[in-house]
Amino acid sequence: DAKTTQPPSMDCAEGRAANLPCNHSTISGNEYVYWYRQIHSQGPQYIIHGLKNNETNEMASLIITEDRKSSTLILPHATLRDTAVYYCIVRDPGGSQGNLIFGKGTKLSVKP
Amino acid sequence: SQTIHQWPATLVQPVGSPLSLECTVEGTSNPNLYWYRQAAGRGLQLLFYSVGIGQISSEVPQNLSASRPQDRQFILSSKKLLLSDSGFYLCAWNRARNTEAFFGQGTRLTVV
């Protein structure tokens, strides 16, 4: 089972920041938080990951709370092409090396 | 740079027919390899993973099998397809635990 909880859907206006929340209250000390997105009928695309510090790359920023029980993915200036399902994932320590267990994600709709 | 190839992109097969989907990775050695399935409107389910040649682990009991005959080749098979095998099949790879995974573009299988 997925170890994260995300809202099923969100809307965002084009050009505005999209803030996607994720709860992972049972995360353990060595587990990383990963974010992927899946545009319709394509394979998931890696966005960003982090352990405890906030992270930023060319696609997004990841804010992890101090207790690591939740995080937020921020797309600073959402475009129509950012419309996708966004998955927040924590690595499964009971599975194989490097397994990623996907939940249902958040469907982000960016509107003009 | 590393690339992952998955084929075919779409496939329509009759019930009871065999299946063989192939995935290859270029530009890296000894990758972890994964097969996921995504049923219509649902999240990704991990089916198989492999940490080396001939080493296959199954996450869920099912009508499918996987093989890894070469370091960068991962094959998903079935002797007799069921209607419930329809879905979007994705191959993925990563280098090691806690590293990001890269996905292929997927194969959309329809069993009729």
Backbone of each chain as ProteinMPNN parsed JSONL, in Angstrom:
{"seq_chain_A": "DAKTTQPPSMDCAEGRAANLPCNHSTISGNEYVYWYRQIHSQGPQYIIHGLKNNETNEMASLIITEDRKSSTLILPHATLRDTAVYYCIVRDPGGSQGNLIFGKGTKLSVKP", "coords_chain_A": {"N_chain_A": [[0.837, -1.186, 0.0], [0.338, 2.308, -0.63], [2.167, 4.82, 1.144], [1.453, 7.364, 1.493], [-0.661, 10.299, 1.529], [-2.672, 12.149, -0.561], [-4.46, 14.977, -1.916], [-7.179, 14.292, -4.146], [-7.555, 15.918, -6.405], [-6.658, 19.121, -7.861], [-6.912, 22.552, -8.781], [-5.276, 25.095, -10.678], [-4.386, 28.402, -11.558], [-3.02, 29.469, -14.641], [0.342, 30.537, -14.69], [0.399, 31.096, -12.021], [1.615, 30.002, -8.768], [1.696, 26.548, -8.098], [0.799, 24.592, -5.441], [1.308, 21.596, -4.095], [0.157, 19.388, -1.749], [1.278, 16.785, 0.533], [0.826, 14.098, 2.699], [2.734, 12.143, 4.847], [2.787, 10.573, 7.292], [3.815, 8.325, 8.536], [6.404, 8.05, 7.827], [9.739, 6.836, 7.851], [13.023, 7.245, 9.358], [15.05, 6.919, 7.412], [13.847, 7.067, 5.006], [13.246, 8.537, 1.843], [11.487, 11.258, 0.313], [9.814, 11.298, -2.698], [8.872, 12.885, -5.742], [6.875, 12.452, -8.551], [5.501, 12.931, -11.842], [2.769, 12.302, -14.055], [1.896, 12.672, -17.219], [-0.946, 12.434, -19.271], [-1.255, 9.188, -20.568], [1.467, 8.746, -20.776], [4.739, 7.675, -19.597], [5.636, 7.935, -16.097], [7.335, 10.851, -14.903], [10.272, 11.82, -13.352], [10.505, 14.277, -10.792], [11.572, 15.55, -8.389], [13.399, 14.947, -5.327], [13.803, 14.403, -1.756], [15.246, 14.33, 1.561], [15.36, 15.522, 4.247], [15.984, 18.203, 4.143], [14.931, 21.214, 2.453], [14.498, 21.238, -1.075], [15.471, 22.3, -4.33], [15.069, 22.451, -7.843], [15.345, 22.773, -11.435], [12.769, 22.304, -12.155], [11.006, 22.337, -9.936], [10.224, 23.067, -6.441], [10.782, 21.526, -3.294], [9.324, 21.289, -0.234], [9.847, 20.185, 2.94], [8.412, 19.34, 5.996], [9.558, 20.017, 9.36], [9.205, 17.844, 11.081], [8.998, 15.911, 9.243], [6.648, 14.718, 8.437], [5.006, 15.621, 6.506], [4.896, 17.115, 3.22], [5.412, 19.574, 0.624], [5.033, 20.113, -2.77], [6.152, 22.526, -4.97], [5.318, 24.218, -7.82], [6.571, 26.871, -9.345], [5.643, 28.7, -11.335], [3.06, 27.857, -12.836], [2.271, 26.19, -15.886], [0.199, 25.422, -18.764], [1.13, 23.028, -19.658], [1.875, 21.737, -17.406], [-0.233, 20.357, -16.459], [-1.222, 17.392, -15.087], [-1.007, 14.157, -13.424], [0.175, 14.095, -10.195], [2.462, 12.432, -8.239], [3.262, 11.646, -4.959], [5.705, 10.002, -3.201], [7.036, 7.684, -0.893], [9.925, 5.822, -0.276], [9.671, 2.347, -0.107], [10.598, 0.588, 2.644], [10.315, -2.083, 3.188], [10.242, -3.384, 0.857], [11.823, -4.182, -2.264], [15.16, -3.341, -3.264], [15.204, -0.052, -3.895], [12.512, 0.161, -4.626], [9.546, 1.839, -5.698], [6.514, 2.828, -4.504], [3.474, 3.617, -5.728], [0.778, 5.815, -5.053], [-2.544, 7.112, -5.53], [-2.24, 9.69, -6.323], [-2.344, 13.273, -7.14], [-4.47, 14.949, -9.247], [-3.591, 17.533, -11.133], [-4.936, 20.373, -12.534], [-4.188, 22.831, -14.717], [-5.365, 25.942, -15.482], [-6.24, 28.293, -18.058]], "CA_chain_A": [[0.0, 0.0, 0.0], [1.052, 3.565, -0.622], [2.32, 5.34, 2.486], [1.219, 8.796, 1.398], [-2.025, 10.762, 1.292], [-2.71, 13.368, -1.363], [-5.814, 15.302, -2.396], [-7.353, 13.672, -5.464], [-7.463, 16.863, -7.513], [-6.448, 20.533, -7.561], [-6.856, 23.463, -9.916], [-4.342, 26.201, -10.532], [-4.407, 29.326, -12.693], [-1.765, 29.567, -15.379], [1.222, 31.608, -14.229], [0.442, 31.116, -10.562], [2.308, 28.881, -8.144], [0.888, 25.383, -7.706], [1.317, 23.998, -4.211], [0.686, 20.281, -3.965], [0.512, 18.829, -0.443], [1.365, 15.335, 0.691], [1.043, 13.634, 4.058], [3.442, 10.854, 4.993], [2.97, 10.617, 8.749], [4.52, 7.138, 9.042], [7.722, 7.984, 7.185], [10.811, 6.486, 8.78], [14.156, 8.155, 9.292], [15.897, 6.748, 6.234], [13.05, 7.124, 3.775], [13.202, 9.763, 1.087], [10.235, 11.637, -0.338], [9.983, 11.498, -4.13], [7.721, 13.358, -6.508], [6.829, 12.158, -9.979], [4.244, 13.304, -12.458], [2.426, 11.502, -15.217], [1.014, 13.295, -18.194], [-1.845, 11.403, -19.786], [-0.779, 8.156, -21.504], [2.92, 8.694, -20.846], [5.377, 7.161, -18.401], [5.912, 8.943, -15.066], [8.54, 11.645, -15.028], [10.831, 12.221, -12.068], [10.55, 15.725, -10.58], [12.483, 15.974, -7.342], [13.295, 14.153, -4.126], [14.511, 14.969, -0.622], [15.234, 13.565, 2.804], [14.888, 16.389, 5.321], [16.155, 19.612, 3.759], [14.2, 21.668, 1.283], [15.241, 21.052, -2.305], [14.988, 23.053, -5.495], [15.746, 22.23, -9.115], [14.792, 23.589, -12.507], [11.347, 22.027, -12.325], [10.136, 22.566, -8.789], [10.806, 23.102, -5.108], [10.198, 20.577, -2.353], [9.393, 21.753, 1.138], [9.561, 19.088, 3.863], [8.264, 19.877, 7.352], [10.648, 19.628, 10.251], [8.95, 16.498, 11.591], [9.01, 15.069, 8.023], [5.378, 14.019, 8.274], [4.314, 16.123, 5.318], [5.724, 17.899, 2.312], [4.692, 20.31, -0.409], [5.717, 20.348, -4.042], [5.782, 23.846, -5.486], [5.646, 24.611, -9.187], [6.496, 28.326, -9.095], [4.845, 29.402, -12.348], [2.435, 26.736, -13.545], [1.843, 26.367, -17.276], [-0.799, 24.432, -19.175], [1.812, 21.745, -19.825], [2.05, 21.107, -16.096], [-1.417, 19.558, -16.156], [-0.781, 15.996, -14.968], [-1.204, 13.554, -12.103], [1.408, 14.235, -9.435], [2.575, 11.378, -7.239], [4.183, 11.777, -3.841], [6.068, 8.622, -2.892], [8.158, 7.407, -0.009], [10.474, 4.54, -0.629], [9.194, 1.266, 0.748], [11.742, -0.116, 3.225], [10.079, -3.522, 3.26], [10.272, -3.955, -0.486], [13.134, -4.44, -2.833], [16.066, -2.208, -3.363], [14.805, 1.024, -4.799], [11.101, 0.147, -5.028], [8.7, 3.005, -5.535], [5.118, 2.424, -4.409], [2.658, 4.748, -6.133], [-0.618, 5.941, -4.653], [-3.412, 7.592, -6.598], [-1.766, 10.981, -6.779], [-3.199, 14.454, -7.271], [-4.627, 15.415, -10.617], [-3.489, 18.994, -11.204], [-5.43, 20.983, -13.771], [-3.793, 24.224, -14.861], [-6.372, 26.555, -16.338], [-5.819, 29.596, -18.583]], "C_chain_A": [[0.878, 1.244, 0.0], [1.09, 4.11, 0.787], [2.09, 6.838, 2.514], [-0.255, 9.077, 1.15], [-1.971, 12.077, 0.558], [-4.162, 13.686, -1.727], [-5.986, 14.755, -3.804], [-7.212, 14.649, -6.621], [-7.246, 18.279, -6.995], [-6.489, 21.308, -8.865], [-5.867, 24.571, -9.613], [-4.446, 27.082, -11.761], [-3.034, 29.393, -13.331], [-0.954, 30.767, -14.909], [1.329, 31.722, -12.72], [1.25, 29.932, -10.056], [1.305, 27.77, -7.82], [1.564, 24.738, -6.501], [0.587, 22.68, -3.955], [1.117, 19.648, -2.64], [0.55, 17.305, -0.446], [1.602, 15.03, 2.172], [1.704, 12.271, 4.059], [3.814, 10.7, 6.45], [3.744, 9.425, 9.296], [5.92, 6.998, 8.438], [8.789, 7.675, 8.229], [12.05, 7.325, 8.47], [14.983, 8.081, 8.024], [15.138, 6.843, 4.924], [13.087, 8.513, 3.16], [11.784, 10.011, 0.569], [10.539, 11.946, -1.799], [8.694, 12.08, -4.713], [7.933, 13.01, -7.971], [5.543, 12.759, -10.534], [4.034, 12.463, -13.713], [1.43, 12.277, -16.052], [0.265, 12.175, -18.898], [-1.176, 10.504, -20.821], [0.731, 8.182, -21.719], [3.468, 8.042, -19.576], [5.608, 8.257, -17.386], [7.271, 9.599, -15.27], [9.006, 12.058, -13.641], [10.859, 13.746, -11.972], [11.649, 16.089, -9.602], [12.4, 14.981, -6.194], [14.108, 14.807, -3.01], [14.392, 14.079, 0.596], [14.703, 14.415, 3.947], [15.024, 17.873, 4.981], [15.275, 19.954, 2.574], [15.1, 21.549, 0.057], [14.62, 21.877, -3.412], [15.769, 22.608, -6.721], [15.026, 23.04, -10.184], [13.297, 23.377, -12.698], [10.501, 22.507, -11.17], [10.957, 22.746, -7.518], [10.061, 22.11, -4.232], [10.427, 21.087, -0.945], [8.956, 20.6, 2.047], [9.471, 19.672, 5.268], [9.343, 19.322, 8.26], [10.452, 18.222, 10.824], [8.867, 15.457, 10.478], [7.701, 14.328, 7.8], [4.563, 14.559, 7.108], [5.291, 16.925, 4.468], [4.827, 18.598, 1.306], [5.579, 20.449, -1.63], [5.232, 21.681, -4.582], [6.265, 23.979, -6.928], [5.494, 26.128, -9.233], [5.637, 29.093, -10.091], [4.206, 28.346, -13.242], [2.047, 27.126, -14.973], [0.842, 25.268, -17.618], [-0.162, 23.045, -19.302], [2.102, 21.046, -18.51], [0.822, 20.324, -15.672], [-1.04, 18.084, -16.213], [-1.235, 15.45, -13.629], [0.143, 13.563, -11.399], [1.41, 13.219, -8.292], [3.643, 11.743, -6.213], [4.46, 10.366, -3.331], [7.143, 8.612, -1.823], [8.641, 5.997, -0.337], [10.071, 3.503, 0.406], [10.374, 0.509, 1.351], [11.562, -1.616, 3.276], [10.128, -4.197, 1.921], [11.68, -4.16, -0.969], [13.972, -3.174, -2.825], [15.524, -1.2, -4.365], [13.363, 1.008, -5.225], [10.427, 1.475, -4.794], [7.255, 2.52, -5.557], [4.262, 3.652, -4.657], [1.269, 4.672, -5.517], [-1.435, 6.444, -5.82], [-3.05, 8.99, -7.072], [-2.789, 12.09, -6.747], [-3.265, 14.847, -8.73], [-4.651, 16.937, -10.605], [-3.977, 19.473, -12.561], [-5.03, 22.444, -13.768], [-4.703, 24.862, -15.897], [-5.922, 27.938, -16.805], [-6.554, 30.741, -17.921]], "O_chain_A": [[1.985, 1.254, 0.538], [0.154, 3.896, 1.558], [2.492, 7.51, 3.464], [-0.995, 8.235, 0.642], [-1.305, 13.015, 0.996], [-4.993, 12.785, -1.835], [-5.032, 14.753, -4.583], [-6.793, 14.257, -7.71], [-7.594, 18.604, -5.86], [-6.144, 20.783, -9.923], [-5.646, 24.937, -8.459], [-4.578, 26.582, -12.878], [-2.013, 29.377, -12.643], [-1.482, 31.867, -14.748], [2.24, 32.366, -12.2], [1.535, 28.989, -10.795], [0.207, 28.031, -7.328], [2.744, 24.388, -6.543], [-0.603, 22.665, -3.639], [2.304, 19.399, -2.428], [-0.049, 16.64, -1.291], [2.467, 15.629, 2.81], [1.277, 11.359, 3.351], [4.991, 10.694, 6.809], [4.277, 9.496, 10.403], [6.539, 5.939, 8.534], [8.746, 8.186, 9.348], [12.112, 8.019, 7.455], [15.56, 9.084, 7.604], [15.726, 6.713, 3.85], [12.975, 9.524, 3.852], [10.992, 9.081, 0.412], [11.415, 12.756, -2.101], [7.591, 11.804, -4.242], [8.998, 13.235, -8.546], [4.612, 13.057, -9.786], [4.982, 11.985, -14.337], [0.288, 12.506, -15.653], [0.805, 11.086, -19.092], [-0.611, 10.975, -21.808], [1.221, 7.691, -22.736], [2.743, 7.878, -18.595], [5.763, 9.416, -17.77], [8.22, 8.977, -15.747], [8.225, 12.584, -12.848], [11.193, 14.43, -12.94], [12.557, 16.848, -9.938], [11.421, 14.242, -6.095], [14.976, 15.642, -3.261], [13.545, 13.188, 0.654], [13.694, 14.063, 4.558], [14.26, 18.7, 5.48], [14.916, 19.081, 1.784], [16.314, 21.736, 0.145], [13.414, 22.122, -3.432], [16.983, 22.411, -6.654], [14.196, 23.894, -9.872], [12.632, 24.192, -13.338], [9.403, 23.025, -11.375], [12.179, 22.603, -7.506], [8.864, 21.883, -4.406], [11.562, 21.291, -0.515], [7.836, 20.102, 1.936], [10.357, 20.417, 5.687], [9.959, 18.297, 7.97], [11.423, 17.493, 11.028], [8.687, 14.267, 10.74], [7.672, 13.375, 7.021], [3.524, 13.992, 6.767], [6.353, 17.348, 4.926], [3.651, 18.267, 1.155], [6.736, 20.854, -1.529], [4.028, 21.93, -4.641], [7.457, 23.867, -7.215], [4.369, 26.623, -9.164], [4.966, 30.052, -9.708], [4.757, 27.989, -14.283], [1.566, 28.23, -15.229], [0.663, 24.312, -16.862], [-0.816, 22.025, -19.087], [2.528, 19.891, -18.498], [0.836, 19.684, -14.62], [-0.596, 17.585, -17.247], [-1.778, 16.179, -12.799], [1.138, 13.09, -11.948], [0.479, 13.163, -7.489], [4.77, 12.098, -6.559], [3.522, 9.616, -3.06], [8.056, 9.437, -1.845], [7.847, 5.105, -0.637], [10.12, 3.739, 1.614], [11.094, -0.162, 0.612], [12.54, -2.354, 3.393], [10.066, -5.423, 1.828], [12.614, -4.294, -0.178], [13.525, -2.098, -2.428], [15.409, -1.495, -5.555], [12.992, 1.773, -6.115], [10.703, 2.159, -3.808], [6.825, 1.877, -6.515], [4.313, 4.616, -3.893], [0.657, 3.605, -5.465], [-1.067, 6.231, -6.975], [-3.517, 9.424, -8.125], [-3.945, 11.884, -6.378], [-2.237, 15.055, -9.374], [-5.605, 17.552, -10.129], [-3.49, 19.033, -13.602], [-5.478, 23.213, -12.918], [-4.805, 24.396, -17.031], [-5.296, 28.676, -16.044], [-6.314, 31.902, -18.251]]}, "seq_chain_B": "SQTIHQWPATLVQPVGSPLSLECTVEGTSNPNLYWYRQAAGRGLQLLFYSVGIGQISSEVPQNLSASRPQDRQFILSSKKLLLSDSGFYLCAWNRARNTEAFFGQGTRLTVV", "coords_chain_B": {"N_chain_B": [[24.384, 9.386, -22.178], [21.637, 7.962, -20.339], [19.115, 5.817, -21.576], [15.824, 4.455, -21.915], [14.086, 1.911, -23.451], [11.026, 0.771, -24.653], [8.8, -1.564, -25.948], [6.036, -3.154, -27.736], [4.359, 0.018, -28.432], [1.587, 0.024, -28.42], [-0.79, -2.642, -28.149], [-2.961, -5.161, -29.154], [-4.492, -7.999, -28.13], [-5.878, -11.302, -28.337], [-7.902, -13.029, -25.885], [-6.317, -15.635, -24.111], [-4.099, -15.784, -25.718], [-0.452, -15.649, -26.088], [1.977, -13.447, -24.472], [4.549, -11.055, -24.884], [6.495, -8.57, -23.741], [9.016, -6.207, -24.186], [11.835, -4.614, -22.676], [14.534, -2.434, -22.721], [17.561, -1.037, -21.496], [19.847, 1.574, -21.991], [23.21, 2.808, -21.728], [23.975, 2.438, -19.097], [25.04, 0.224, -16.468], [24.217, -2.844, -14.788], [21.594, -2.119, -13.795], [18.751, -1.612, -11.566], [15.688, -3.085, -12.362], [12.261, -2.694, -13.319], [8.834, -3.697, -13.589], [5.746, -2.167, -14.017], [2.18, -1.914, -13.702], [-0.645, -0.153, -14.868], [-3.909, 0.098, -14.371], [-6.919, 1.199, -16.001], [-7.669, 4.477, -15.056], [-6.495, 4.216, -12.581], [-3.87, 3.913, -10.06], [-0.281, 3.244, -10.28], [0.847, -0.072, -10.212], [3.254, -2.099, -8.787], [4.714, -4.816, -10.382], [6.894, -6.631, -10.919], [10.365, -6.85, -9.981], [13.899, -6.525, -10.499], [17.187, -7.113, -9.523], [19.413, -8.016, -10.762], [20.894, -10.088, -13.36], [18.825, -12.789, -14.15], [17.617, -12.637, -11.678], [14.634, -12.328, -10.214], [11.911, -10.8, -8.668], [8.639, -11.084, -7.457], [5.884, -8.998, -6.889], [3.14, -9.244, -6.65], [0.716, -11.844, -6.815], [-0.073, -13.335, -9.942], [-1.029, -13.554, -13.406], [1.179, -13.257, -14.916], [4.673, -13.306, -15.897], [8.174, -12.611, -15.426], [11.379, -12.023, -16.906], [14.939, -11.784, -16.983], [17.17, -11.898, -19.109], [19.517, -10.712, -19.941], [21.828, -8.168, -18.797], [20.725, -5.593, -19.209], [18.17, -5.984, -20.098], [14.762, -6.602, -19.858], [11.997, -8.627, -19.598], [8.541, -9.04, -19.964], [6.071, -11.47, -19.632], [3.409, -13.685, -20.684], [1.671, -16.762, -20.708], [-0.952, -17.282, -21.342], [-3.19, -14.903, -21.979], [-5.474, -12.975, -19.986], [-8.651, -11.253, -19.787], [-8.482, -9.417, -17.741], [-5.853, -8.681, -17.762], [-5.488, -6.492, -19.28], [-4.225, -3.189, -19.681], [-1.967, -0.473, -18.861], [1.353, -0.835, -19.295], [4.407, -0.369, -17.741], [7.871, 0.008, -17.878], [10.718, 0.448, -15.823], [13.788, 1.881, -14.505], [16.468, 2.081, -12.091], [19.479, 3.18, -10.405], [20.262, 2.519, -7.817], [19.184, 1.996, -4.389], [17.088, 4.572, -3.122], [17.557, 6.304, -5.201], [16.478, 8.22, -8.053], [13.942, 6.944, -10.256], [13.628, 6.02, -13.677], [11.338, 6.057, -16.275], [9.979, 4.106, -18.967], [8.104, 4.75, -22.008], [5.844, 3.255, -22.015], [3.497, 0.528, -22.629], [0.444, 0.062, -24.073], [-1.812, -2.303, -23.452], [-4.434, -4.147, -24.726], [-6.687, -6.599, -24.081], [-8.745, -8.703, -25.816]], "CA_chain_B": [[23.212, 9.481, -21.325], [20.902, 6.719, -20.248], [17.778, 5.799, -22.174], [15.075, 3.235, -21.723], [13.232, 1.637, -24.603], [9.96, -0.171, -24.352], [7.973, -1.781, -27.122], [5.48, -2.108, -28.6], [3.638, 1.102, -27.761], [0.224, -0.462, -28.232], [-0.93, -4.054, -28.494], [-4.282, -5.748, -28.961], [-4.3, -9.439, -28.155], [-7.064, -12.056, -27.915], [-7.831, -13.83, -24.668], [-5.692, -16.935, -24.299], [-2.868, -15.699, -26.517], [0.734, -15.336, -25.278], [2.413, -12.048, -24.438], [5.947, -10.762, -24.603], [6.841, -7.153, -23.807], [10.455, -6.088, -23.962], [12.351, -3.344, -22.189], [15.99, -2.397, -22.66], [18.16, 0.187, -20.975], [21.151, 1.874, -22.577], [24.004, 3.843, -21.087], [24.27, 2.148, -17.705], [25.225, -1.21, -16.236], [23.652, -3.389, -13.554], [20.482, -1.328, -13.246], [17.546, -2.254, -11.048], [14.652, -2.995, -13.391], [10.926, -2.832, -12.747], [7.624, -3.662, -14.399], [4.551, -1.668, -13.358], [0.948, -1.905, -14.497], [-1.621, 0.863, -14.495], [-5.241, -0.149, -14.914], [-7.59, 2.438, -16.394], [-8.124, 5.336, -13.972], [-5.947, 3.812, -11.29], [-2.451, 4.177, -9.874], [0.67, 2.256, -10.783], [1.068, -1.226, -9.347], [4.507, -2.783, -9.072], [4.528, -6.236, -10.678], [8.153, -7.364, -10.779], [11.602, -6.087, -9.97], [15.087, -7.342, -10.684], [18.429, -6.436, -9.147], [20.507, -8.572, -11.539], [20.541, -11.105, -14.351], [18.215, -13.998, -13.614], [17.039, -12.407, -10.349], [13.316, -11.731, -10.386], [11.025, -10.854, -7.509], [7.265, -10.751, -7.809], [5.222, -8.279, -5.816], [1.75, -9.668, -6.521], [0.423, -13.064, -7.589], [-0.757, -12.927, -11.151], [-0.957, -14.377, -14.608], [2.318, -12.802, -15.7], [6.0, -13.646, -15.411], [9.212, -11.717, -15.925], [12.7, -12.621, -17.03], [16.042, -10.844, -17.238], [18.202, -12.73, -19.725], [20.743, -9.927, -20.049], [21.931, -7.142, -17.769], [19.907, -4.416, -19.466], [16.977, -6.432, -20.796], [13.745, -7.087, -18.937], [10.899, -9.09, -20.433], [7.296, -9.389, -19.293], [5.455, -12.508, -20.45], [2.275, -14.468, -20.219], [1.394, -17.89, -21.603], [-2.338, -17.139, -21.792], [-3.71, -13.628, -21.481], [-6.84, -12.833, -19.489], [-9.195, -9.906, -20.002], [-8.019, -8.555, -16.655], [-4.46, -8.272, -18.0], [-5.484, -5.211, -20.011], [-3.721, -2.073, -18.898], [-0.806, 0.281, -19.342], [2.505, -1.479, -18.68], [5.555, 0.53, -17.73], [9.175, -0.482, -17.439], [11.492, 1.51, -15.194], [15.084, 1.477, -13.978], [17.267, 3.027, -11.314], [20.832, 2.674, -10.143], [20.385, 1.959, -6.471], [18.129, 2.46, -3.509], [17.005, 6.001, -2.873], [17.824, 7.124, -6.386], [15.272, 8.373, -8.842], [13.689, 5.947, -11.279], [13.299, 6.543, -14.998], [10.314, 5.201, -16.856], [9.751, 4.073, -20.398], [6.883, 5.407, -22.444], [4.707, 2.388, -21.728], [2.792, -0.266, -23.633], [-0.976, -0.053, -23.76], [-2.271, -3.635, -23.837], [-5.871, -4.412, -24.666], [-7.002, -8.006, -24.304], [-10.138, -8.736, -26.307]], "C_chain_B": [[22.437, 8.163, -21.378], [19.533, 6.858, -20.91], [17.138, 4.456, -21.925], [14.102, 3.081, -22.875], [12.238, 0.553, -24.234], [9.106, -0.333, -25.591], [7.159, -3.059, -27.004], [4.766, -1.021, -27.799], [2.187, 0.718, -27.494], [0.134, -1.895, -28.741], [-2.354, -4.492, -28.195], [-4.131, -7.251, -29.155], [-5.589, -10.152, -27.748], [-6.818, -12.786, -26.605], [-7.212, -15.191, -24.984], [-4.416, -16.92, -25.119], [-1.678, -15.381, -25.613], [1.1, -13.859, -25.39], [3.915, -11.983, -24.217], [6.179, -9.28, -24.819], [8.306, -7.026, -23.434], [10.852, -4.676, -23.55], [13.866, -3.435, -22.174], [16.454, -1.029, -22.194], [19.528, 0.357, -21.614], [21.884, 2.889, -21.712], [24.286, 3.623, -19.625], [24.475, 0.645, -17.576], [24.655, -1.581, -14.872], [22.537, -2.523, -12.96], [19.499, -2.21, -12.493], [16.454, -2.044, -12.099], [13.296, -3.345, -12.807], [9.882, -2.927, -13.86], [6.46, -3.197, -13.524], [3.364, -1.847, -14.305], [0.015, -0.833, -13.953], [-2.944, 0.524, -15.171], [-5.921, 1.197, -15.157], [-8.078, 3.201, -15.167], [-7.542, 5.01, -12.615], [-4.457, 4.112, -11.235], [-1.586, 3.065, -10.42], [0.892, 1.162, -9.748], [2.367, -1.9, -9.747], [4.245, -4.266, -9.26], [5.777, -7.052, -10.372], [9.299, -6.375, -10.633], [12.765, -7.047, -10.059], [16.322, -6.532, -10.339], [19.621, -6.992, -9.913], [20.004, -9.645, -12.491], [19.967, -12.341, -13.652], [17.565, -13.843, -12.262], [15.735, -11.632, -10.502], [12.541, -11.883, -9.089], [9.653, -10.379, -7.939], [6.578, -10.098, -6.624], [3.793, -8.751, -5.593], [1.544, -10.952, -7.31], [-0.405, -12.703, -8.812], [-0.494, -13.911, -12.276], [0.274, -14.06, -15.439], [3.614, -13.306, -15.088], [6.994, -12.666, -16.009], [10.522, -12.463, -16.0], [13.71, -11.529, -17.344], [17.197, -11.657, -17.808], [19.546, -12.023, -19.887], [20.682, -8.771, -19.056], [20.94, -6.0, -17.971], [18.632, -4.749, -20.235], [16.006, -7.05, -19.795], [12.508, -7.421, -19.752], [9.704, -9.468, -19.561], [6.518, -10.342, -20.187], [4.192, -13.064, -19.817], [2.055, -15.603, -21.205], [-0.014, -17.781, -22.177], [-2.927, -15.885, -21.167], [-5.161, -13.751, -21.027], [-7.336, -11.42, -19.797], [-8.649, -8.926, -18.959], [-6.557, -8.135, -16.796], [-4.385, -6.977, -18.8], [-4.982, -4.1, -19.102], [-2.54, -1.417, -19.579], [0.403, -0.245, -18.586], [3.735, -0.586, -18.838], [6.786, -0.18, -17.198], [9.935, 0.697, -16.84], [12.838, 0.966, -14.731], [15.602, 2.527, -13.021], [18.574, 2.359, -10.943], [20.911, 1.945, -8.811], [19.26, 2.514, -5.623], [18.238, 3.956, -3.278], [17.513, 6.875, -4.017], [16.565, 7.178, -7.234], [15.16, 7.277, -9.886], [13.281, 6.643, -12.573], [12.402, 5.536, -15.696], [10.367, 5.231, -18.375], [8.421, 4.719, -20.731], [5.655, 4.512, -22.345], [4.181, 1.631, -22.929], [1.339, -0.367, -23.198], [-1.482, -1.373, -24.325], [-3.777, -3.731, -23.665], [-6.093, -5.877, -25.006], [-8.481, -8.087, -24.673], [-10.649, -10.179, -26.424]], "O_chain_B": [[22.562, 7.374, -22.314], [18.884, 7.899, -20.807], [17.82, 3.447, -21.746], [13.384, 4.017, -23.227], [12.574, -0.441, -23.592], [8.728, 0.655, -26.22], [7.536, -3.961, -26.256], [4.599, -1.161, -26.588], [1.632, 1.059, -26.449], [0.875, -2.306, -29.635], [-2.885, -4.227, -27.116], [-3.697, -7.714, -30.21], [-6.321, -9.65, -26.895], [-5.684, -13.117, -26.26], [-7.54, -15.817, -25.992], [-3.723, -17.933, -25.208], [-1.862, -14.896, -24.497], [0.617, -13.133, -26.258], [4.476, -12.767, -23.451], [6.074, -8.785, -25.941], [8.778, -7.656, -22.488], [10.284, -3.687, -24.012], [14.425, -4.408, -21.668], [15.822, -0.008, -22.465], [20.277, -0.609, -21.759], [21.266, 3.723, -21.05], [24.789, 4.526, -18.957], [24.121, -0.115, -18.477], [24.613, -0.773, -13.944], [22.541, -2.232, -11.763], [19.417, -3.412, -12.746], [16.317, -0.954, -12.655], [13.19, -4.184, -11.913], [10.025, -2.324, -14.923], [6.214, -3.741, -12.448], [3.518, -1.921, -15.524], [-0.098, -0.635, -12.743], [-3.082, 0.646, -16.388], [-5.531, 2.211, -14.577], [-8.806, 2.655, -14.338], [-8.047, 5.482, -11.597], [-3.854, 4.513, -12.231], [-2.083, 2.073, -10.953], [1.098, 1.436, -8.565], [2.561, -2.237, -10.915], [3.63, -4.906, -8.407], [5.717, -8.047, -9.65], [9.227, -5.234, -11.089], [12.642, -8.229, -9.737], [16.488, -5.404, -10.804], [20.736, -6.501, -9.742], [18.844, -10.054, -12.436], [20.545, -12.862, -12.698], [17.01, -14.807, -11.734], [15.725, -10.456, -10.864], [12.518, -12.956, -8.486], [9.515, -9.406, -8.681], [6.674, -10.578, -5.495], [3.282, -8.672, -4.476], [2.142, -11.124, -8.372], [-1.316, -11.879, -8.741], [0.164, -14.939, -12.11], [0.399, -14.551, -16.561], [3.657, -13.685, -13.918], [6.69, -11.973, -16.981], [10.753, -13.415, -15.256], [13.368, -10.486, -17.902], [18.1, -12.059, -17.074], [20.589, -12.672, -19.96], [19.615, -8.438, -18.54], [20.376, -5.493, -17.001], [18.082, -3.9, -20.936], [16.379, -7.907, -18.993], [12.024, -6.586, -20.516], [9.857, -10.139, -18.54], [6.323, -10.061, -21.369], [3.944, -12.937, -18.618], [2.234, -15.423, -22.41], [-0.256, -18.131, -23.332], [-3.135, -15.825, -19.955], [-5.955, -14.506, -21.588], [-6.542, -10.51, -20.036], [-8.39, -7.761, -19.259], [-6.078, -7.311, -16.017], [-3.298, -6.426, -18.972], [-5.276, -4.076, -17.907], [-2.168, -1.752, -20.703], [0.473, -0.114, -17.364], [4.049, -0.118, -19.932], [6.731, -0.88, -16.187], [9.8, 1.826, -17.312], [13.015, -0.242, -14.58], [15.241, 3.701, -13.106], [18.763, 1.158, -11.133], [21.542, 0.894, -8.694], [18.491, 3.373, -6.054], [19.329, 4.525, -3.244], [17.854, 8.041, -3.819], [15.701, 6.305, -7.149], [16.17, 6.745, -10.347], [12.67, 7.711, -12.558], [12.669, 4.334, -15.707], [10.743, 6.231, -18.987], [7.7, 5.179, -19.845], [4.536, 4.974, -22.571], [4.381, 2.023, -24.078], [1.04, -0.823, -22.095], [-1.569, -1.54, -25.542], [-4.319, -3.435, -22.601], [-5.729, -6.336, -26.089], [-9.348, -7.607, -23.943], [-11.794, -10.398, -26.819]]}, "name": "protein", "num_of_chains": 2, "seq": "DAKTTQPPSMDCAEGRAANLPCNHSTISGNEYVYWYRQIHSQGPQYIIHGLKNNETNEMASLIITEDRKSSTLILPHATLRDTAVYYCIVRDPGGSQGNLIFGKGTKLSVKPSQTIHQWPATLVQPVGSPLSLECTVEGTSNPNLYWYRQAAGRGLQLLFYSVGIGQISSEVPQNLSASRPQDRQFILSSKKLLLSDSGFYLCAWNRARNTEAFFGQGTRLTVV"}
